[in-house]
Amino acid sequence: LGMSIPKAADELFRLSETFRIQIGNLQMITGRYNTMQSTMLKVEEPLMQAMLLQIDKVLEQGLRHLTWRSHAINDFIREAMVLVKEAGDTLSTLKVNMTAAEDILRGWSEFPLLRRKLSKTYSPGEFQEEHEAQLKIRYADMADGGRELHKLLMASNRELRISKGAPMWRAYVEYVNDVVIDGLSRAVATSLRSLCEQVDPSEVSRAELPPLLELQLELAAPDIAFSPDLGYAGGPNSVANRVQGWIKSFFHPCKLVRRLDRPEGDFLKEVEEQEDVRFYTHRIRQHIATSEQECERFVQPFLVHRELWTHDISIAIANFLARGNKQAAAAMAAAAAAAAAAAVRCSWWGWRRK
C-alpha cells in the first residue's frame, strides 16, 4: 500500500511468538500458584511456608521491577516456573498420600466386622466359629493398612525434607492422627450399628430377618434352663457374654494400628469416647436386656404348669379329670401340646424345647 510500518509495531510483530510463549508460561505459573493457595489446608500452610516465601520473593521482581523489555524476563520466568512446580509437586504429594490414607480408612468401614448369612439362624457355637474366622482375615488386613498409614506419613516427611521434631510437622502429624481416629471410629460404629440392627426387634421385624441365634429351652425335671444361659452370670458362653465379646472384637483394631503421634499407646480411649460408638453400644445392651426379659416371660407358663412336664402328662390329666374339671383339663392339655410342638422365636434369637 506504499505505507511504512512504525518501528515499534514492527518490533512487536517480530517478538510476537516470544511474547506468546512468555504469556503462556506466566499463565501456567499463575494458575498453579493460585491452585496451591486455594486448595492448601491450614495445617499444610506452615509446611509450605518456606517454599511460598521463596516464590513470593521471585514474583515480587516481576511485579515491581521487570517489564516486557527487560533482558532478565526469561530468567525470571524459568526461576518462577521451577519454584512453583516444585512447591506444587510437594503439595500434590501431601494430598495424594493423604487421599491414599483416607482410602485405607474408608475401606475399614465399608463392611462390618460381624457378618452373617441373612437367611440363616445359627447355633451360638457355629456363629462364633464363623465370626472368629472372619475376624482373623479382617484383622490382618487392618494391621497391614495401619503399617501403610505410617509409610505414607513418612513419605510426606521425606518429600518436605523437614525435621520430625519441627512444630509444624508435629502439628501435621496430630492432624493425620485425628483422621485415623475418625476412620477407626467409623469402622467400629459400622460394626456396632450392624449388630444393633440384628438385635433390634423392630428392625428384625421390618427387614423380616430370621433370628441370629437359636437357643434350647431344656425341660429336665425338676429344672428348666436355656442352653446356653442368657445373662452375664451364665459364664463365658452365655448369650450376653458372647455379644459382649463381639462388641470387644469390634474395638480390637484400635490396638492393631500404631499411633502416629507417639511411639506408645493405642486409639482405644479416643474411639470409645465417640458419641455414635457410645450410642450403639448402649442400644445393643438395651436390646439384650429386652430379649432376655422376653425369654423369661416365655418360661413362665412352663413354671406355672410344672406338673405337665415334670410328670407323665397322661397321668396328670387323668388325675385332673378324676377331680371333675374336664373343661380346664382339656384346655391345659391343648396348651401343653402346643407348647411342646411350637417353634417359638423372639426378636433376635430363637429357641426350641428339648
TIKOL-784334 format. One record per residue (C-alpha): residue number from 0; residue in three letters; chain; x, y, z. Coordinates in nm, 3 decimals, padded with zeros to 5 digits, m for minus. Layout:
residues N
PT   n res chain      px      py      pz
PT NUM ALA     A       X       Y       Z
...
//
This chain:
residues 354
PT   n res chain      px      py      pz
PT   0 LEU     A  00.000  00.000  00.000
PT   1 GLY     A  00.302  00.220 m00.001
PT   2 MET     A  00.277  00.277  00.373
PT   3 SER     A  00.565  00.233  00.614
PT   4 ILE     A  00.519  00.024  00.931
PT   5 PRO     A  00.610  00.202  01.254
PT   6 LYS     A  00.926  00.066  01.406
PT   7 ALA     A  00.756 m00.015  01.737
PT   8 ALA     A  00.483 m00.212  01.560
PT   9 ASP     A  00.735 m00.399  01.350
PT  10 GLU     A  00.935 m00.491  01.659
PT  11 LEU     A  00.619 m00.603  01.839
PT  12 PHE     A  00.526 m00.827  01.547
PT  13 ARG     A  00.877 m00.971  01.533
PT  14 LEU     A  00.861 m01.061  01.902
PT  15 SER     A  00.500 m01.186  01.896
PT  16 GLU     A  00.599 m01.554  01.922
PT  17 THR     A  00.832 m01.479  02.213
PT  18 PHE     A  00.557 m01.286  02.388
PT  19 ARG     A  00.309 m01.567  02.324
PT  20 ILE     A  00.542 m01.822  02.488
PT  21 GLN     A  00.615 m01.590  02.779
PT  22 ILE     A  00.246 m01.516  02.835
PT  23 GLY     A  00.165 m01.886  02.823
PT  24 ASN     A  00.434 m01.963  03.081
PT  25 LEU     A  00.317 m01.682  03.306
PT  26 GLN     A m00.039 m01.812  03.288
PT  27 MET     A  00.085 m02.157  03.388
PT  28 ILE     A  00.274 m02.006  03.682
PT  29 THR     A m00.030 m01.804  03.789
PT  30 GLY     A m00.271 m02.096  03.754
PT  31 ARG     A m00.059 m02.339  03.953
PT  32 TYR     A  00.020 m02.082  04.221
PT  33 ASN     A m00.347 m01.991  04.263
PT  34 THR     A m00.444 m02.361  04.275
PT  35 MET     A m00.199 m02.416  04.559
PT  36 GLN     A m00.334 m02.119  04.751
PT  37 SER     A m00.697 m02.222  04.705
PT  38 THR     A m00.654 m02.592  04.793
PT  39 MET     A m00.400 m02.569  05.072
PT  40 LEU     A m00.528 m02.666  05.416
PT  41 LYS     A m00.449 m02.455  05.720
PT  42 VAL     A m00.237 m02.736  05.862
PT  43 GLU     A m00.041 m02.754  05.533
PT  44 GLU     A  00.040 m02.384  05.514
PT  45 PRO     A  00.325 m02.389  05.771
PT  46 LEU     A  00.480 m02.687  05.592
PT  47 MET     A  00.478 m02.498  05.262
PT  48 GLN     A  00.570 m02.159  05.407
PT  49 ALA     A  00.941 m02.162  05.316
PT  50 MET     A  00.864 m02.257  04.954
PT  51 LEU     A  00.588 m01.998  04.926
PT  52 LEU     A  00.811 m01.721  05.064
PT  53 GLN     A  01.075 m01.808  04.807
PT  54 ILE     A  00.816 m01.797  04.530
PT  55 ASP     A  00.679 m01.463  04.653
PT  56 LYS     A  01.028 m01.318  04.660
PT  57 VAL     A  01.085 m01.409  04.295
PT  58 LEU     A  00.738 m01.295  04.188
PT  59 GLU     A  00.799 m00.960  04.356
PT  60 GLN     A  01.067 m00.890  04.095
PT  61 GLY     A  00.818 m00.942  03.814
PT  62 LEU     A  00.553 m00.731  03.983
PT  63 ARG     A  00.776 m00.433  04.067
PT  64 HIS     A  01.090 m00.431  03.858
PT  65 LEU     A  01.059 m00.620  03.529
PT  66 THR     A  00.894 m00.512  03.204
PT  67 TRP     A  00.846 m00.682  02.871
PT  68 ARG     A  01.168 m00.517  02.752
PT  69 SER     A  01.374 m00.643  03.046
PT  70 HIS     A  01.660 m00.873  02.948
PT  71 ALA     A  01.608 m01.081  03.261
PT  72 ILE     A  01.245 m01.169  03.191
PT  73 ASN     A  01.319 m01.518  03.059
PT  74 ASP     A  01.539 m01.595  03.360
PT  75 PHE     A  01.260 m01.470  03.585
PT  76 ILE     A  01.002 m01.694  03.417
PT  77 ARG     A  01.229 m02.000  03.434
PT  78 GLU     A  01.306 m01.947  03.801
PT  79 ALA     A  00.942 m01.885  03.891
PT  80 MET     A  00.828 m02.193  03.700
PT  81 VAL     A  01.084 m02.414  03.873
PT  82 LEU     A  00.987 m02.290  04.219
PT  83 VAL     A  00.612 m02.308  04.157
PT  84 LYS     A  00.642 m02.656  04.007
PT  85 GLU     A  00.850 m02.779  04.300
PT  86 ALA     A  00.605 m02.638  04.553
PT  87 GLY     A  00.306 m02.767  04.357
PT  88 ASP     A  00.455 m03.115  04.333
PT  89 THR     A  00.529 m03.117  04.705
PT  90 LEU     A  00.176 m03.012  04.796
PT  91 SER     A  00.037 m03.264  04.549
PT  92 THR     A  00.241 m03.542  04.714
PT  93 LEU     A  00.100 m03.448  05.054
PT  94 LYS     A m00.253 m03.460  04.919
PT  95 VAL     A m00.202 m03.785  04.725
PT  96 ASN     A m00.063 m03.951  05.038
PT  97 MET     A m00.349 m03.816  05.247
PT  98 THR     A m00.604 m03.941  04.993
PT  99 ALA     A m00.441 m04.285  04.998
PT 100 ALA     A m00.463 m04.287  05.379
PT 101 GLU     A m00.829 m04.187  05.368
PT 102 ASP     A m00.899 m04.465  05.116
PT 103 ILE     A m00.747 m04.718  05.357
PT 104 LEU     A m00.959 m04.587  05.643
PT 105 ARG     A m01.271 m04.579  05.429
PT 106 GLY     A m01.217 m04.943  05.337
PT 107 TRP     A m01.222 m05.042  05.704
PT 108 SER     A m01.578 m04.919  05.746
PT 109 GLU     A m01.710 m05.045  05.413
PT 110 PHE     A m01.825 m05.372  05.572
PT 111 PRO     A m01.895 m05.456  05.939
PT 112 LEU     A m01.667 m05.696  06.124
PT 113 LEU     A m01.969 m05.909  06.213
PT 114 ARG     A m02.112 m06.082  05.905
PT 115 ARG     A m02.387 m06.340  05.872
PT 116 LYS     A m02.597 m06.515  05.611
PT 117 LEU     A m02.923 m06.323  05.633
PT 118 SER     A m03.131 m06.633  05.560
PT 119 LYS     A m02.973 m06.845  05.831
PT 120 THR     A m03.021 m06.890  06.205
PT 121 TYR     A m02.705 m07.013  06.378
PT 122 SER     A m02.627 m07.212  06.685
PT 123 PRO     A m02.413 m06.996  06.917
PT 124 GLY     A m02.105 m07.213  06.871
PT 125 GLU     A m02.139 m07.223  06.493
PT 126 PHE     A m02.173 m06.848  06.464
PT 127 GLN     A m01.881 m06.785  06.699
PT 128 GLU     A m01.655 m07.007  06.490
PT 129 GLU     A m01.755 m06.831  06.169
PT 130 HIS     A m01.715 m06.489  06.328
PT 131 GLU     A m01.365 m06.563  06.455
PT 132 ALA     A m01.256 m06.689  06.112
PT 133 GLN     A m01.375 m06.364  05.951
PT 134 LEU     A m01.207 m06.156  06.220
PT 135 LYS     A m00.871 m06.319  06.152
PT 136 ILE     A m00.883 m06.207  05.790
PT 137 ARG     A m01.009 m05.857  05.865
PT 138 TYR     A m00.760 m05.801  06.147
PT 139 ALA     A m00.470 m05.893  05.918
PT 140 ASP     A m00.597 m05.651  05.653
PT 141 MET     A m00.636 m05.367  05.903
PT 142 ALA     A m00.291 m05.430  06.054
PT 143 ASP     A m00.142 m05.408  05.703
PT 144 GLY     A m00.338 m05.088  05.647
PT 145 GLY     A m00.204 m04.941  05.970
PT 146 ARG     A  00.153 m05.006  05.859
PT 147 GLU     A  00.077 m04.843  05.524
PT 148 LEU     A m00.052 m04.531  05.703
PT 149 HIS     A  00.288 m04.493  05.870
PT 150 LYS     A  00.467 m04.538  05.538
PT 151 LEU     A  00.253 m04.271  05.374
PT 152 LEU     A  00.322 m04.026  05.655
PT 153 MET     A  00.697 m04.087  05.632
PT 154 ALA     A  00.682 m04.042  05.254
PT 155 SER     A  00.528 m03.698  05.310
PT 156 ASN     A  00.803 m03.613  05.557
PT 157 ARG     A  01.073 m03.710  05.307
PT 158 GLU     A  00.906 m03.501  05.039
PT 159 LEU     A  00.904 m03.197  05.266
PT 160 ARG     A  01.260 m03.259  05.388
PT 161 ILE     A  01.161 m03.132  05.730
PT 162 SER     A  01.270 m03.233  06.081
PT 163 LYS     A  01.030 m03.471  06.255
PT 164 GLY     A  01.066 m03.259  06.565
PT 165 ALA     A  00.964 m02.934  06.396
PT 166 PRO     A  00.646 m02.785  06.548
PT 167 MET     A  00.482 m02.752  06.208
PT 168 TRP     A  00.544 m03.120  06.135
PT 169 ARG     A  00.418 m03.225  06.478
PT 170 ALA     A  00.100 m03.028  06.413
PT 171 TYR     A  00.055 m03.207  06.080
PT 172 VAL     A  00.108 m03.546  06.247
PT 173 GLU     A m00.161 m03.458  06.502
PT 174 TYR     A m00.395 m03.372  06.216
PT 175 VAL     A m00.333 m03.706  06.041
PT 176 ASN     A m00.364 m03.885  06.376
PT 177 ASP     A m00.711 m03.732  06.422
PT 178 VAL     A m00.807 m03.851  06.073
PT 179 VAL     A m00.707 m04.204  06.174
PT 180 ILE     A m00.916 m04.177  06.492
PT 181 ASP     A m01.212 m04.071  06.283
PT 182 GLY     A m01.159 m04.363  06.043
PT 183 LEU     A m01.132 m04.618  06.323
PT 184 SER     A m01.439 m04.470  06.489
PT 185 ARG     A m01.637 m04.509  06.167
PT 186 ALA     A m01.521 m04.870  06.135
PT 187 VAL     A m01.625 m04.953  06.493
PT 188 ALA     A m01.956 m04.768  06.458
PT 189 THR     A m02.032 m04.954  06.133
PT 190 SER     A m01.992 m05.289  06.309
PT 191 LEU     A m02.188 m05.176  06.615
PT 192 ARG     A m02.469 m05.041  06.400
PT 193 SER     A m02.489 m05.368  06.207
PT 194 LEU     A m02.507 m05.571  06.529
PT 195 CYS     A m02.764 m05.328  06.671
PT 196 GLU     A m02.984 m05.389  06.368
PT 197 GLN     A m02.953 m05.765  06.422
PT 198 VAL     A m03.077 m05.739  06.781
PT 199 ASP     A m03.333 m05.460  06.743
PT 200 PRO     A m03.681 m05.624  06.745
PT 201 SER     A m03.836 m05.352  06.530
PT 202 GLU     A m03.555 m05.369  06.272
PT 203 VAL     A m03.564 m05.750  06.265
PT 204 SER     A m03.940 m05.737  06.206
PT 205 ARG     A m03.913 m05.464  05.941
PT 206 ALA     A m03.645 m05.648  05.744
PT 207 GLU     A m03.816 m05.986  05.801
PT 208 LEU     A m03.488 m06.133  05.924
PT 209 PRO     A m03.469 m06.476  06.084
PT 210 PRO     A m03.322 m06.482  06.436
PT 211 LEU     A m02.946 m06.464  06.453
PT 212 LEU     A m02.904 m06.738  06.716
PT 213 GLU     A m03.108 m07.041  06.819
PT 214 LEU     A m03.125 m07.134  07.187
PT 215 GLN     A m03.257 m07.450  07.351
PT 216 LEU     A m03.511 m07.444  07.630
PT 217 GLU     A m03.428 m07.755  07.827
PT 218 LEU     A m03.706 m07.907  08.038
PT 219 ALA     A m03.524 m08.163  08.252
PT 220 ALA     A m03.738 m08.220  08.559
PT 221 PRO     A m03.730 m08.059  08.802
PT 222 ASP     A m03.522 m07.786  08.632
PT 223 ILE     A m03.582 m07.555  08.338
PT 224 ALA     A m03.299 m07.366  08.171
PT 225 PHE     A m03.183 m07.206  07.849
PT 226 SER     A m02.884 m07.351  07.670
PT 227 PRO     A m02.664 m07.155  07.652
PT 228 ASP     A m02.751 m06.936  07.950
PT 229 LEU     A m02.879 m06.587  07.884
PT 230 GLY     A m02.718 m06.346  08.130
PT 231 TYR     A m02.368 m06.231  08.217
PT 232 ALA     A m02.365 m06.462  08.521
PT 233 GLY     A m02.404 m06.764  08.295
PT 234 GLY     A m02.035 m06.795  08.214
PT 235 PRO     A m01.826 m06.706  07.907
PT 236 ASN     A m02.055 m06.892  07.665
PT 237 SER     A m02.375 m06.720  07.777
PT 238 VAL     A m02.554 m06.513  07.515
PT 239 ALA     A m02.486 m06.183  07.693
PT 240 ASN     A m02.114 m06.259  07.728
PT 241 ARG     A m02.086 m06.373  07.367
PT 242 VAL     A m02.241 m06.046  07.249
PT 243 GLN     A m02.010 m05.853  07.480
PT 244 GLY     A m01.724 m06.044  07.320
PT 245 TRP     A m01.842 m05.940  06.973
PT 246 ILE     A m01.850 m05.577  07.082
PT 247 LYS     A m01.499 m05.610  07.222
PT 248 SER     A m01.381 m05.762  06.894
PT 249 PHE     A m01.501 m05.451  06.708
PT 250 PHE     A m01.264 m05.236  06.916
PT 251 HIS     A m00.960 m05.461  06.873
PT 252 PRO     A m00.839 m05.284  06.553
PT 253 CYS     A m00.782 m04.976  06.771
PT 254 LYS     A m00.497 m05.174  06.925
PT 255 LEU     A m00.367 m05.314  06.597
PT 256 VAL     A m00.295 m04.974  06.443
PT 257 ARG     A  00.004 m04.791  06.595
PT 258 ARG     A m00.043 m04.427  06.685
PT 259 LEU     A  00.119 m04.168  06.462
PT 260 ASP     A  00.173 m03.901  06.725
PT 261 ARG     A  00.376 m04.107  06.972
PT 262 PRO     A  00.555 m04.444  06.979
PT 263 GLU     A  00.343 m04.597  07.257
PT 264 GLY     A m00.029 m04.633  07.318
PT 265 ASP     A m00.332 m04.708  07.100
PT 266 PHE     A m00.653 m04.545  06.982
PT 267 LEU     A m00.895 m04.732  07.208
PT 268 LYS     A m00.976 m04.450  07.451
PT 269 GLU     A m01.049 m04.191  07.181
PT 270 VAL     A m01.270 m04.429  06.983
PT 271 GLU     A m01.465 m04.543  07.291
PT 272 GLU     A m01.549 m04.178  07.364
PT 273 GLN     A m01.706 m04.111  07.023
PT 274 GLU     A m02.075 m04.029  07.051
PT 275 ASP     A m02.208 m04.271  06.789
PT 276 VAL     A m01.991 m04.553  06.927
PT 277 ARG     A m02.129 m04.498  07.276
PT 278 PHE     A m02.485 m04.474  07.140
PT 279 TYR     A m02.479 m04.804  06.954
PT 280 THR     A m02.304 m04.985  07.240
PT 281 HIS     A m02.575 m04.867  07.478
PT 282 ARG     A m02.856 m04.963  07.239
PT 283 ILE     A m02.718 m05.314  07.189
PT 284 ARG     A m02.710 m05.371  07.564
PT 285 GLN     A m03.066 m05.244  07.591
PT 286 HIS     A m03.184 m05.488  07.326
PT 287 ILE     A m03.003 m05.775  07.500
PT 288 ALA     A m03.182 m05.694  07.825
PT 289 THR     A m03.518 m05.671  07.644
PT 290 SER     A m03.471 m06.005  07.472
PT 291 GLU     A m03.369 m06.168  07.800
PT 292 GLN     A m03.692 m06.041  07.954
PT 293 GLU     A m03.890 m06.188  07.663
PT 294 CYS     A m03.723 m06.523  07.718
PT 295 GLU     A m03.802 m06.513  08.089
PT 296 ARG     A m04.166 m06.434  08.014
PT 297 PHE     A m04.179 m06.728  07.776
PT 298 VAL     A m04.064 m06.959  08.057
PT 299 GLN     A m04.342 m06.856  08.297
PT 300 PRO     A m04.620 m07.086  08.162
PT 301 PHE     A m04.386 m07.384  08.198
PT 302 LEU     A m04.328 m07.291  08.561
PT 303 VAL     A m04.697 m07.237  08.633
PT 304 HIS     A m04.789 m07.577  08.487
PT 305 ARG     A m04.475 m07.755  08.601
PT 306 GLU     A m04.672 m08.076  08.672
PT 307 LEU     A m04.741 m08.115  08.299
PT 308 TRP     A m04.375 m08.171  08.211
PT 309 THR     A m04.227 m08.295  08.539
PT 310 HIS     A m04.472 m08.589  08.549
PT 311 ASP     A m04.623 m08.817  08.291
PT 312 ILE     A m04.870 m08.585  08.118
PT 313 SER     A m05.136 m08.852  08.056
PT 314 ILE     A m05.140 m08.946  08.424
PT 315 ALA     A m05.154 m08.580  08.531
PT 316 ILE     A m05.453 m08.512  08.306
PT 317 ALA     A m05.629 m08.830  08.412
PT 318 ASN     A m05.593 m08.733  08.777
PT 319 PHE     A m05.718 m08.384  08.697
PT 320 LEU     A m06.019 m08.528  08.514
PT 321 ALA     A m06.090 m08.751  08.807
PT 322 ARG     A m06.129 m08.438  09.014
PT 323 GLY     A m06.408 m08.329  08.777
PT 324 ASN     A m06.260 m08.032  08.591
PT 325 LYS     A m06.285 m08.173  08.238
PT 326 GLN     A m06.302 m07.836  08.055
PT 327 ALA     A m05.996 m07.693  08.228
PT 328 ALA     A m05.805 m08.016  08.179
PT 329 ALA     A m05.877 m08.014  07.807
PT 330 ALA     A m05.751 m07.658  07.781
PT 331 MET     A m05.438 m07.745  07.974
PT 332 ALA     A m05.371 m08.046  07.754
PT 333 ALA     A m05.406 m07.837  07.439
PT 334 ALA     A m05.176 m07.569  07.579
PT 335 ALA     A m04.917 m07.827  07.680
PT 336 ALA     A m04.929 m07.992  07.337
PT 337 ALA     A m04.895 m07.657  07.162
PT 338 ALA     A m04.603 m07.556  07.381
PT 339 ALA     A m04.432 m07.888  07.317
PT 340 ALA     A m04.470 m07.867  06.939
PT 341 ALA     A m04.427 m07.496  06.867
PT 342 ALA     A m04.103 m07.349  06.736
PT 343 VAL     A m04.106 m07.020  06.920
PT 344 ARG     A m03.879 m06.729  06.833
PT 345 CYS     A m03.821 m06.392  06.994
PT 346 SER     A m03.675 m06.073  06.846
PT 347 TRP     A m03.321 m06.177  06.764
PT 348 TRP     A m03.269 m06.531  06.882
PT 349 GLY     A m03.484 m06.840  06.856
PT 350 TRP     A m03.522 m07.132  07.087
PT 351 ARG     A m03.658 m07.483  07.082
PT 352 ARG     A m03.790 m07.705  07.360
PT 353 LYS     A m03.575 m08.004  07.440
//
